[in-house]
């Protein structure tokens, strides 16, 4: 599968797979899209949906709870609901999208995208934890994914919150808590790979792309990124 990450972060999110499947619409697409383009959403936050008016005319799908929120700013937007999975025939191939529930401060899902029952990726951004965690761990252990596209928003840990109760805006305590409590951090990913049985002596070979990195909090503990790189094949650890 050809995966283009147009942008990933708090200013906007959009990914295109095989030139026809768009995941999230929070960043402008400055290339022509075919008539059979499909848009699927992970959740309703504006950095994932603000460019939806540019995509009117294409098929748009999301989970029912996301649709409820989405129709408030876009009441006339035709949106289909996802009933756990979607199937499409495109260019002689069969694609299946299977939803994976994620914990975030909004109803949110990730996607297992499968092509012709041969290629399979896991795409998950904006989450504190994976609800079906054991399923993903088992698939990782079995080598079921060709690639992972997964959030690593920050490297914060509990020790970084000793100063958040001081009345000093420069400490940015509220924003820091939101980042820590609502987004995936490096320590969660380290444990995810460890639970799948991977170690520095036996690292996970699946190419892993880190998404939605915080410009404020991603580099607080670079040693944790180094630790993650020892047990997983991280494609973009420091950029």
PyMOL commands that set and color helices and strands:
alter all, ss='L'
color gray80, all
select helices_A, chain A and resi 46-49+52-55+64-73+133-141+158-161+169-171+173-182+186-195+222-231
alter helices_A, ss='H'
color red, helices_A
select strands_A, chain A and resi 3-7+14-17+21-23+38-40+59-62+80-81+85-90+93-103+108-115+119-124+129-130+147-151+204-211+232-234
alter strands_A, ss='S'
color yellow, strands_A
deselect
rebuild
show_as cartoon
